[in-house]
Amino acid sequence: MARILLVEDDDLVCRSLRMTLEAYGHAVQSFADGRKAVELLRQQGGFDVVITDILMPDMDGLELIRAVRSLAPDIRVIAMSGGGRRGNQDFLQFASTFGADVVLSKPFTGEALMDTLTEILKP
């Protein structure tokens, strides 16, 4: 079981991902706001994985990845994006450059998420 910090501003997507992760026994804290996620990370720490959307208001996923890397460099990071005006691949490439361990292009299946999570949690 991993402790996962999930950051996704789309409520439906967030609930779906959370349900999938919890069904596999993971402990999940979720936020729609990157700033609140960083605040929790500063206060509590102890997360194994951060899963973040890229395009979000206030603090986007790229800013969040940078903050995670400075606060807790050992946390594994999965970045996800459905794209935007500039295209999905641009955002996912930026996420890798900013320190994401793995990127996922939305939409993806619960199985793809769990396979990715299993892979990055291997010792």
MDTraj code that builds the backbone (N, CA, C; nanometers):
import mdtraj as md
import numpy as np

residues = "MET ALA ARG ILE LEU LEU VAL GLU ASP ASP ASP LEU VAL CYS ARG SER LEU ARG MET THR LEU GLU ALA TYR GLY HIS ALA VAL GLN SER PHE ALA ASP GLY ARG LYS ALA VAL GLU LEU LEU ARG GLN GLN GLY GLY PHE ASP VAL VAL ILE THR ASP ILE LEU MET PRO ASP MET ASP GLY LEU GLU LEU ILE ARG ALA VAL ARG SER LEU ALA PRO ASP ILE ARG VAL ILE ALA MET SER GLY GLY GLY ARG ARG GLY ASN GLN ASP PHE LEU GLN PHE ALA SER THR PHE GLY ALA ASP VAL VAL LEU SER LYS PRO PHE THR GLY GLU ALA LEU MET ASP THR LEU THR GLU ILE LEU LYS PRO".split()
xyz = np.array([
    [0.0838, -0.1187, 0.0000],
    [0.0000, 0.0000, 0.0000],
    [0.0879, 0.1245, 0.0000],
    [0.0541, 0.2178, -0.0863],
    [0.1296, 0.3431, -0.0936],
    [0.0433, 0.4579, -0.0425],
    [0.1094, 0.5591, 0.0093],
    [0.0418, 0.6853, 0.0436],
    [0.0536, 0.7757, -0.0779],
    [-0.0612, 0.8154, -0.1309],
    [-0.0646, 0.8898, -0.2562],
    [-0.1293, 1.0259, -0.2361],
    [-0.0638, 1.1274, -0.2905],
    [-0.1175, 1.2626, -0.2940],
    [-0.1661, 1.2864, -0.4369],
    [-0.2968, 1.2975, -0.4532],
    [-0.3600, 1.3124, -0.5842],
    [-0.4058, 1.4567, -0.6006],
    [-0.3622, 1.5201, -0.7103],
    [-0.3980, 1.6597, -0.7346],
    [-0.4618, 1.6693, -0.8730],
    [-0.5921, 1.6948, -0.8735],
    [-0.6705, 1.6972, -0.9974],
    [-0.7882, 1.7923, -0.9765],
    [-0.8015, 1.8929, -1.0627],
    [-0.9068, 1.9926, -1.0444],
    [-1.0426, 1.9513, -1.1003],
    [-1.0480, 1.8503, -1.1836],
    [-1.1754, 1.8014, -1.2364],
    [-1.2317, 1.7006, -1.1356],
    [-1.3427, 1.7371, -1.0725],
    [-1.3981, 1.6561, -0.9638],
    [-1.4308, 1.5136, -1.0072],
    [-1.4879, 1.4971, -1.1239],
    [-1.5246, 1.3640, -1.1716],
    [-1.4006, 1.2767, -1.1935],
    [-1.2986, 1.3328, -1.2565],
    [-1.1739, 1.2599, -1.2789],
    [-1.1082, 1.2263, -1.1455],
    [-1.1070, 1.3232, -1.0548],
    [-1.0455, 1.3013, -0.9234],
    [-1.1143, 1.1872, -0.8482],
    [-1.2467, 1.1901, -0.8463],
    [-1.3200, 1.0833, -0.7766],
    [-1.2946, 0.9469, -0.8393],
    [-1.2909, 0.9420, -0.9711],
    [-1.2662, 0.8162, -1.0415],
    [-1.1268, 0.7610, -1.0098],
    [-1.0264, 0.8478, -1.0164],
    [-0.8898, 0.8037, -0.9854],
    [-0.8779, 0.7605, -0.8399],
    [-0.9375, 0.8377, -0.7514],
    [-0.9317, 0.8045, -0.6081],
    [-0.9956, 0.6681, -0.5812],
    [-1.1118, 0.6442, -0.6411],
    [-1.1795, 0.5156, -0.6214],
    [-1.0948, 0.3997, -0.6728],
    [-1.0320, 0.4183, -0.7874],
    [-0.9457, 0.3142, -0.8434],
    [-0.8290, 0.2859, -0.7500],
    [-0.7613, 0.3907, -0.7066],
    [-0.6442, 0.3747, -0.6189],
    [-0.6819, 0.3112, -0.4866],
    [-0.7932, 0.3541, -0.4279],
    [-0.8365, 0.2976, -0.2997],
    [-0.8825, 0.1531, -0.3146],
    [-0.9403, 0.1181, -0.4284],
    [-0.9822, -0.0201, -0.4531],
    [-0.8633, -0.1150, -0.4517],
    [-0.7462, -0.0630, -0.4849],
    [-0.6238, -0.1431, -0.4821],
    [-0.5501, -0.1301, -0.3492],
    [-0.6140, -0.0682, -0.2502],
    [-0.5586, -0.0634, -0.1155],
    [-0.4677, 0.0539, -0.0832],
    [-0.4600, 0.1514, -0.1718],
    [-0.3741, 0.2659, -0.1469],
    [-0.4461, 0.3717, -0.0634],
    [-0.3720, 0.4433, 0.0181],
    [-0.4261, 0.5544, 0.0969],
    [-0.4101, 0.6813, 0.0136],
    [-0.5202, 0.7509, -0.0097],
    [-0.5191, 0.8653, -0.1006],
    [-0.5684, 0.9913, -0.0312],
    [-0.4931, 1.0991, -0.0461],
    [-0.5364, 1.2343, -0.0078],
    [-0.5488, 1.3088, -0.1391],
    [-0.6619, 1.3732, -0.1626],
    [-0.6793, 1.4418, -0.2903],
    [-0.7108, 1.5889, -0.2708],
    [-0.6643, 1.6664, -0.3672],
    [-0.6861, 1.8104, -0.3691],
    [-0.7126, 1.8549, -0.5119],
    [-0.7906, 1.9616, -0.5249],
    [-0.8146, 2.0226, -0.6550],
    [-0.7181, 2.1374, -0.6787],
    [-0.6357, 2.1654, -0.5799],
    [-0.5496, 2.2833, -0.5810],
    [-0.4068, 2.2446, -0.5450],
    [-0.3119, 2.2780, -0.6308],
    [-0.1718, 2.2453, -0.6056],
    [-0.1164, 2.3113, -0.4799],
    [-0.1618, 2.4325, -0.4493],
    [-0.1119, 2.5029, -0.3301],
    [-0.1471, 2.4280, -0.2020],
    [-0.2703, 2.3791, -0.1956],
    [-0.3120, 2.3033, -0.0765],
    [-0.2337, 2.1724, -0.0655],
    [-0.2054, 2.1112, -0.1780],
    [-0.1269, 1.9872, -0.1776],
    [0.0147, 2.0129, -0.1261],
    [0.0760, 2.1225, -0.1696],
    [0.2109, 2.1572, -0.1233],
    [0.2097, 2.1872, 0.0258],
    [0.1062, 2.2559, 0.0708],
    [0.0937, 2.2872, 0.2136],
    [0.0874, 2.1583, 0.2966],
    [0.0077, 2.0619, 0.2523],
    [-0.0011, 1.9337, 0.3229],
    [0.1332, 1.8608, 0.3194],
    [0.1988, 1.8635, 0.2068],
    [0.3294, 1.7980, 0.1938],
    [0.4302, 1.8592, 0.2904],
    [0.4276, 1.9912, 0.3036],
    [0.5172, 2.0593, 0.3995],
    [0.4855, 2.0190, 0.5434],
    [0.3570, 2.0119, 0.5754],
    [0.3139, 1.9847, 0.7125],
    [0.3307, 1.8386, 0.7525],
    [0.2954, 1.7477, 0.6625],
    [0.2916, 1.6066, 0.6990],
    [0.3988, 1.5215, 0.6341],
    [0.4251, 1.5459, 0.5072],
    [0.5189, 1.4594, 0.4365],
    [0.4700, 1.3155, 0.4369],
    [0.5619, 1.2234, 0.4146],
    [0.5296, 1.0820, 0.4240],
    [0.4576, 1.0221, 0.3050],
    [0.4482, 1.0935, 0.1951],
    [0.3835, 1.0382, 0.0771],
    [0.4853, 0.9620, -0.0070],
    [0.4365, 0.8571, -0.0722],
    [0.5211, 0.7782, -0.1608],
    [0.5137, 0.8286, -0.3043],
    [0.3953, 0.8772, -0.3428],
    [0.3709, 0.9162, -0.4815],
    [0.2826, 1.0410, -0.4860],
    [0.3148, 1.1292, -0.5798],
    [0.2263, 1.2403, -0.6140],
    [0.1774, 1.2150, -0.7561],
    [0.0461, 1.2193, -0.7728],
    [-0.0138, 1.2089, -0.9058],
    [-0.0805, 1.3433, -0.9320],
    [-0.0366, 1.4115, -1.0360],
    [-0.0892, 1.5448, -1.0608],
    [-0.1294, 1.5691, -1.2049],
    [-0.2377, 1.6423, -1.2181],
    [-0.2763, 1.6955, -1.3473],
    [-0.1797, 1.8094, -1.3786],
    [-0.1681, 1.8464, -1.5040],
    [-0.0809, 1.9572, -1.5422],
    [-0.1579, 2.0883, -1.5483],
    [-0.2701, 2.0885, -1.6173],
    [-0.3457, 2.2124, -1.6362],
    [-0.4460, 2.2318, -1.5237],
    [-0.4120, 2.3218, -1.4311],
    [-0.4984, 2.3530, -1.3173],
    [-0.4873, 2.5023, -1.2888],
    [-0.5925, 2.5598, -1.2300],
    [-0.5849, 2.7013, -1.1932],
    [-0.4949, 2.7215, -1.0714],
    [-0.4613, 2.8437, -1.0452],
    [-0.3781, 2.8841, -0.9314],
    [-0.2361, 2.8304, -0.9422],
    [-0.2134, 2.7064, -0.9050],
    [-0.0811, 2.6451, -0.9156],
    [-0.0926, 2.5268, -1.0098],
    [-0.0293, 2.5367, -1.1264],
    [-0.0407, 2.4265, -1.2215],
    [0.0501, 2.3100, -1.1818],
    [0.0369, 2.2002, -1.2546],
    [0.1123, 2.0795, -1.2227],
    [0.2626, 2.0948, -1.2361],
    [0.3074, 2.1790, -1.3286],
    [0.4517, 2.2003, -1.3436],
    [0.5093, 2.2693, -1.2206],
    [0.4386, 2.3697, -1.1695],
    [0.4814, 2.4368, -1.0466],
    [0.4794, 2.3387, -0.9290],
    [0.3778, 2.2554, -0.9265],
    [0.3662, 2.1561, -0.8195],
    [0.4830, 2.0579, -0.8233],
    [0.5171, 2.0105, -0.9424],
    [0.6296, 1.9170, -0.9553],
    [0.7579, 1.9810, -0.9032],
    [0.7818, 2.1048, -0.9395],
    [0.9019, 2.1755, -0.8907],
    [0.9018, 2.1859, -0.7386],
    [0.7858, 2.2169, -0.6806],
    [0.7759, 2.2274, -0.5344],
    [0.8003, 2.0920, -0.4685],
    [0.7431, 1.9866, -0.5254],
    [0.7628, 1.8516, -0.4704],
    [0.9104, 1.8147, -0.4754],
    [0.9746, 1.8419, -0.5866],
    [1.1167, 1.8078, -0.6006],
    [1.2035, 1.8830, -0.5004],
    [1.1655, 2.0053, -0.4649],
    [1.2465, 2.0787, -0.3672],
    [1.2157, 2.0362, -0.2235],
    [1.0912, 1.9979, -0.1958],
    [1.0527, 1.9583, -0.0600],
    [1.0868, 1.8134, -0.0280],
    [1.0677, 1.7264, -0.1239],
    [1.0834, 1.5825, -0.1001],
    [1.1294, 1.5148, -0.2293],
    [1.2576, 1.5253, -0.2603],
    [1.3078, 1.4764, -0.3894],
    [1.2884, 1.3269, -0.4146],
    [1.2648, 1.2475, -0.3101],
    [1.2516, 1.1029, -0.3285],
    [1.1108, 1.0572, -0.3641],
    [1.0136, 1.1464, -0.3523],
    [0.8761, 1.1101, -0.3874],
    [0.8682, 1.0842, -0.5375],
    [0.7992, 0.9790, -0.5745],
    [0.7771, 0.9483, -0.7150],
    [0.6635, 1.0377, -0.7654],
    [0.6739, 1.0853, -0.8885],
    [0.5735, 1.1769, -0.9441],
    [0.5204, 1.1230, -1.0771],
    [0.3884, 1.1135, -1.0840],
    [0.3197, 1.0809, -1.2077],
    [0.2446, 1.2057, -1.2510],
    [0.2734, 1.2537, -1.3716],
    [0.2028, 1.3699, -1.4263],
    [0.1068, 1.3215, -1.5339],
    [-0.0093, 1.3851, -1.5397],
    [-0.1095, 1.3465, -1.6391],
    [-0.1687, 1.4713, -1.7017],
    [-0.2067, 1.4576, -1.8274],
    [-0.2673, 1.5716, -1.8963],
    [-0.3537, 1.5234, -2.0109],
    [-0.4626, 1.5953, -2.0286],
    [-0.5489, 1.5726, -2.1439],
    [-0.5225, 1.6746, -2.2524],
    [-0.4250, 1.7597, -2.2273],
    [-0.3868, 1.8578, -2.3286],
    [-0.4523, 1.9917, -2.3074],
    [-0.4554, 2.0649, -2.4100],
    [-0.5089, 2.2001, -2.4074],
    [-0.4851, 2.2607, -2.5432],
    [-0.4807, 2.3908, -2.5487],
    [-0.4632, 2.4581, -2.6771],
    [-0.3309, 2.4237, -2.7444],
    [-0.2270, 2.4001, -2.6661],
    [-0.0952, 2.3732, -2.7242],
    [-0.0706, 2.2247, -2.7503],
    [-0.1594, 2.1404, -2.7037],
    [-0.1428, 1.9973, -2.7292],
    [-0.0870, 1.9241, -2.6083],
    [-0.1324, 1.8038, -2.5905],
    [-0.0988, 1.7203, -2.4767],
    [0.0496, 1.6886, -2.4674],
    [0.1116, 1.6551, -2.5781],
    [0.2517, 1.6121, -2.5744],
    [0.3449, 1.7219, -2.5237],
    [0.3179, 1.8462, -2.5585],
    [0.4004, 1.9566, -2.5080],
    [0.3992, 1.9602, -2.3559],
    [0.2796, 1.9527, -2.2984],
    [0.2684, 1.9593, -2.1529],
    [0.3366, 1.8406, -2.0857],
    [0.3213, 1.7228, -2.1428],
    [0.3825, 1.6043, -2.0835],
    [0.5346, 1.6089, -2.0956],
    [0.5865, 1.6622, -2.2054],
    [0.7321, 1.6787, -2.2173],
    [0.7831, 1.7774, -2.1128],
    [0.7101, 1.8862, -2.0921],
    [0.7483, 1.9830, -1.9892],
    [0.7484, 1.9168, -1.8517],
    [0.6480, 1.8331, -1.8257],
    [0.6391, 1.7653, -1.6965],
    [0.7614, 1.6781, -1.6722],
    [0.8057, 1.6076, -1.7741],
    [0.9268, 1.5255, -1.7610],
    [1.0481, 1.6127, -1.7327],
    [1.0575, 1.7242, -1.8020],
    [1.1683, 1.8171, -1.7814],
    [1.1676, 1.8740, -1.6394],
    [1.0490, 1.8969, -1.5844],
    [1.0361, 1.9536, -1.4508],
    [1.0563, 1.8493, -1.3412],
    [1.0650, 1.7208, -1.3775],
    [1.0963, 1.6190, -1.2782],
    [0.9956, 1.5084, -1.2585],
    [0.8933, 1.4997, -1.3437],
    [0.7997, 1.3879, -1.3326],
    [0.8723, 1.2588, -1.3694],
    [0.8465, 1.1533, -1.2933],
    [0.9067, 1.0234, -1.3219],
    [0.8395, 0.9562, -1.4406],
    [0.7082, 0.9751, -1.4500],
    [0.6284, 0.9123, -1.5541],
    [0.5198, 1.0114, -1.5957],
    [0.4813, 1.0066, -1.7214],
    [0.3700, 1.0880, -1.7694],
    [0.2635, 0.9976, -1.8297],
    [0.1392, 1.0360, -1.8094],
    [0.0257, 0.9630, -1.8651],
    [-0.0612, 1.0600, -1.9437],
    [-0.0974, 1.0199, -2.0627],
    [-0.1846, 1.1010, -2.1463],
    [-0.3296, 1.0614, -2.1207],
    [-0.4120, 1.1589, -2.0847],
    [-0.5547, 1.1330, -2.0642],
    [-0.6226, 1.1219, -2.1999],
    [-0.7205, 1.0374, -2.2122],
    [-0.7712, 0.9460, -2.1102],
    [-0.6850, 0.8199, -2.1025],
    [-0.6813, 0.7602, -1.9850],
    [-0.6126, 0.6329, -1.9659],
    [-0.7012, 0.5444, -1.8800],
    [-0.6740, 0.4162, -1.8824],
    [-0.7560, 0.3213, -1.8070],
    [-0.7050, 0.3092, -1.6636],
    [-0.7896, 0.2588, -1.5777],
    [-0.7477, 0.2303, -1.4412],
    [-0.6348, 0.1289, -1.4393],
    [-0.6402, 0.0343, -1.5313],
    [-0.5343, -0.0667, -1.5420],
    [-0.4005, -0.0018, -1.5782],
    [-0.4026, 0.0935, -1.6706],
    [-0.2792, 0.1634, -1.7087],
    [-0.2231, 0.2413, -1.5897],
    [-0.3101, 0.3049, -1.5125],
    [-0.2659, 0.3777, -1.3935],
    [-0.2027, 0.2824, -1.2937],
    [-0.2672, 0.1698, -1.2691],
    [-0.2149, 0.0758, -1.1704],
    [-0.0851, 0.0113, -1.2169],
    [-0.0740, -0.0169, -1.3457],
    [0.0524, -0.0706, -1.3990],
    [0.1643, 0.0305, -1.3814],
    [0.1349, 0.1564, -1.4099],
    [0.2356, 0.2634, -1.3949],
    [0.2754, 0.2787, -1.2489],
    [0.1783, 0.2783, -1.1608],
    [0.2058, 0.2919, -1.0180],
    [0.2895, 0.1750, -0.9666],
    [0.2552, 0.0557, -1.0058],
    [0.3319, -0.0623, -0.9653],
    [0.4756, -0.0518, -1.0125],
    [0.4942, -0.0068, -1.1350],
    [0.6283, 0.0046, -1.1920],
    [0.7144, 0.1072, -1.1183],
    [0.6585, 0.2237, -1.0875],
    [0.7422, 0.3263, -1.0234],
    [0.7666, 0.2994, -0.8753],
    [0.6860, 0.2109, -0.8173],
    [0.7060, 0.1785, -0.6761],
    [0.8021, 0.0613, -0.6546],
    [0.8469, 0.0009, -0.7635],
    [0.9436, -0.1089, -0.7499],
    [1.0721, -0.0570, -0.6871],
    [1.1286, -0.1348, -0.5958],
    [1.2538, -0.0910, -0.5316],
    [1.3728, -0.0893, -0.6268],
])
top = md.Topology()
chain = top.add_chain()
for i, resn in enumerate(residues, 1):
    res = top.add_residue(resn, chain, resSeq=i)
    for name in ("N", "CA", "C"):
        top.add_atom(name, md.element.get_by_symbol(name[0]), res)
traj = md.Trajectory(xyz[None], top)
